[in-house]
Amino acid sequence: MKKLFTVSGVAIILLNCQIAFSQVTKMPLLEEFTSSTCGPCAANNPTFDAMLNNNIGNFVCVKYQMNWPGSGDIYYNNDGNSRRGNYSVTGIPDLKVDGSAFGQPGGYTTSMLLTEKSTPSNLIIQARYTLVDSILTVYGNLFPQSDITGNNRRYIAIVENPTHDNVSSNGETEFSYVEHKMLPNGVGTYMTGLTGGLTIPYTQTIDLRTVADIEDINNLMFAVWVQNSSTREVLQSAWAVLPTGVQEISNSSSGIIKLYPNPALSQTTIKFQLQDNSSVSLRIYNSLGQMNTETDLGNKGFGTHEEIINTQNLSSGIHFVDLQIGNDHYRQPLMVK
């Protein structure tokens, strides 16, 4: 499956980093440790899931399937085990709310969730993703509202909602927000320079063909959060969303196929396809929407084409490659190291 985002004019900037710095509140992160072989999990999850279904948009949720009791859940993985070790989880089901221990999730209520959601935070997370063929890129910016100190790490989790193929012995037939992989892994990425007023870009890319157990790629969701590893406090979380204007691209349409390598050091190659003879031009924008370069590629014929893009003069961080084919614009994020 190939996805890209299309804009109707170069003045439309998909990622606006000029976010006003003001008081913000948390998007609660709910992390549950569970298993399809766990009887108490089956008793708790219906109530917990019903609460989640009544509060869509008020939380980020990641469920780690464990390898116990017994043989455990077949969707258990090393990243979930890393999170278990981080919290020293010894029994399931076990719910963590923004890094704090809660206990069995069936007792967590809407009132508790909304109270947590009103908690002040000094961090804004901007999270986007693109999916081209099987290549997933999760990217965005962190906006500290004030200086943030301590051992802080950024985490990204690929979750599927729902799954069914991990049915086992506890009677559950459907499982929500199941974690399949973390980027780059369950240890997370150490964050420095969380200084108030600064913009800290991030990006992670993975070929989803390397991720085991995905049942339906259309049911994937991508959670992003920042957590203090010492106190375990989750500073903020967010779901990554598709930029405005994302649409499907098929073999019968024109557009960008991929950028590689991405992230890039000194150069990247853009591969694109045309369904008829068209004039083609290439522009590169930074994350503030300012154009860095513009190149007229001339008239190109039907078929697949590749062009090398020199990135040596681009600053480190997220940029956008804008390919104009005739009157249409196609844009992909590019991370420059």
Stockholm file with secondary structure:
# STOCKHOLM 1.0

chainA/1-337         MKKLFTVSGVAIILLNCQIAFSQVTKMPLLEEFTSSTCGPCAANNPTFDAMLNNNIGNFVCVKYQMNWPGSGDIYYNNDGNSRRGNYSVTGIPDLKVDGSAFGQPGGYTTSMLLTEKSTPSNLIIQARYTLVDSILTVYGNLFPQSDITGNNRRYIAIVENPTHDNVSSNGETEFSYVEHKMLPNGVGTYMTGLTGGLTIPYTQTIDLRTVADIEDINNLMFAVWVQNSSTREVLQSAWAVLPTGVQEISNSSSGIIKLYPNPALSQTTIKFQLQDNSSVSLRIYNSLGQMNTETDLGNKGFGTHEEIINTQNLSSGIHFVDLQIGNDHYRQPLMVK
#=GR chainA/1-337 SS CCEEEEESSTTCCSCCCCCCCCCEECCCEEEEEECTTCHHHHHHHHHHHHHHHTTTTSCEEEEEECSCSTTCCTTCCHHHHHHHHHHTCCSSSEEEETTEEEECGGGCCHHHHHHHHTSEESEEEEEEEEEETTEEEEEEEEEESSCCCSSEEEEEEEEESCBCTTCCSSSCCCBCSEEEEEESCTTCEEECCCCTTCCEEEEEEEEGGGSTTCSCGGGEEEEEEEEETTTCCEEEEEECBCCTTEEECCTTSCEEEEEESSSBSSEEEEEEEESSCEEEEEEEEETTSCEEEEEEEEEECSEEEEEEEECTTSCSEEEEEEEEETTEEEEEEEEEC
#=GC SS_cons         CCEEEEESSTTCCSCCCCCCCCCEECCCEEEEEECTTCHHHHHHHHHHHHHHHTTTTSCEEEEEECSCSTTCCTTCCHHHHHHHHHHTCCSSSEEEETTEEEECGGGCCHHHHHHHHTSEESEEEEEEEEEETTEEEEEEEEEESSCCCSSEEEEEEEEESCBCTTCCSSSCCCBCSEEEEEESCTTCEEECCCCTTCCEEEEEEEEGGGSTTCSCGGGEEEEEEEEETTTCCEEEEEECBCCTTEEECCTTSCEEEEEESSSBSSEEEEEEEESSCEEEEEEEEETTSCEEEEEEEEEECSEEEEEEEECTTSCSEEEEEEEEETTEEEEEEEEEC
//
